[in-house]
Amino acid sequence: MASNRARRIAKEIADIHADPHSQVTAEPVGGGDDLTHLRGSFRGPPGTPYEGGTYYVDIRIPNEYPFRPPIMKFETKVWHPNVSSQTGAICLDTLSTAWSPVLTIKSALLSLQSLLSTPEPKDPQDAEVANMLLRKPKEFERVAREWAIVFAGAPNNQVGEGSGGATEESIREQERKAKEDEERDSLAAYDGYNKDLVDRFCSMGFDVDRVVAAFKYVGIDRMGGQDYELEEAYMGDITARLLGEA
């Protein structure tokens, strides 16, 4: 490791130790001497479903640091639209295009803490979570809180009535139901038309709603949701409608 980089990382870790009020930590993985692989943590921000939990982050320091950002992903499972619920991958501009050499490991961890307070569902890392936040915000808060209890050690007494005891089994059941809801909502957009039939037009670059509207305008039979070959004349009428020629 370049000596300048090693000195900088060591100083950053020392600065984190000197500021216990931030409740941010960063240590070499396994307590070793390798300063290129750290484990960071921070507390879930107050007033959010993550409050009271401790969130651990895997931190890899690239050779070009500080001119390139640290590579971070959540070790702790978290239900958040900008964090993959499966891999812990993070969507945050501070860790990509908005990174600056003046930023530090501590500031990056604090940015993650802030991200938990200010989710951006329209720029998601996890589309399923983002969809729940946009369509069912109360359900999102409940699931996020239960994940905080199960995976981040948040206190159970902060969960609202009727939530029940969170367990990994209940989390898996919630994930299954959320996926089923997402699939059901997706199919509803096809309005009874066969998915494959509609998707043949979507593959041309048109969205589902627009194709379905064209089908209705032209008078395409739903055929009980079955797939079938459209007559050439209908194909032409639908295409013309989609292209704004009818």
KEMIPA-959718 format. One record per residue (C-alpha): x negated, y negated, z negated. Coordinates in steps of 0.1 Angstrom, whole numbers, plus 5000, padded with zeros to 4 digits. Each point is the difference from the previous one (the first is absolute). Example, Ala and Ser with C-alpha at 12.3 -4.5 7.8 and 13.67 -1.06 7.14 Angstrom:
! residues 2
487750454922498649665007
END
This chain:
! residues 246
500050005000498749655008498849844968502049685005503250195003499250224970499349694979503249845011502250304992498350044966500649644992503750035011500450304977498449814971502349705006503050244999498750144966499749644987503649925007502250244980503049775002500550085037500450374991498350085033497350284999497450135025497550274993497950245021501950325006499050264975497949754980497150055024497649755016501649995034501349645004501650085034502850214986502049844972503250064981502049694992503249954980502449734991503349974981503449995017501149635001502749894974503549955013499650275026501050375001496250074996499849834967498150194973498450245024496350045008499150025036496750165011498449915033497250185019497449755013497450075026497449735007498949985036496449935011501049655012501549894967500749724992500449915037502550295003502750074974499950294976502150305012502750054974502950244996502250084971499250324980503249954980503150075019502149695004503449935016499349685019500649905037496449895005498550324986500350355015501950214976498150305013496449895004499749684980498949805031500549634996501349735024498549674987498449735020497549924972498550345007499849945037500349685021500249764970496950144983497249754992496550064986500949764971502650264988499150274976501150354989501849834971501949765022500950295023501450204971501949694988501449965036501350364997501649924967501649695016501250225030502050214975501849684991500649885035500850295024500249925037502550265014499949845035496350095003500050344984497550284995502950234990503149965022502250224978499349794969500449675019503350125014501350084965498849664987501849815028503250214999500350124964497949774978501550134967499250365011496549895009499449854966501350314983497850235020496949774996500650004962500350374998496850045020498349764976501150214971499050345015496749905017498849684984500950074963502549714997502250024969503350185006501949764976500049735027502150205024503749895003502950214989500950305021496550055014499450324981496650144992497649975029498150315009497950105031502950235010502449714999497649795020499850275027503850025000500249625004497550015029502150285017503249804996498349685012498850185031503550145007501549664996497549855024500750275026503849964995499749625005497850055031502650245016502849764992498449755023500750245029503749964994500950365009497950025031497450275003496649884987498050165029502449845025499549654986496350054994499450065037500949635005498249894968496850155015500249735026499549744973503649924990501250034964502750244988502649734994499649855034500250345017503150104980501749665009499250075037501650354997503149854986500249735026499650255029502550254983497750294994501750304984498650114967500750365008500250094963496449904995498750255025497149935024500850015038498849865033501549675009501249945036497749795021502649725003500249984962496350004997499849705024502849814981498350064966496749895013501449695016501849914968496850044980498149795024502749734998501250055036503650084991
END
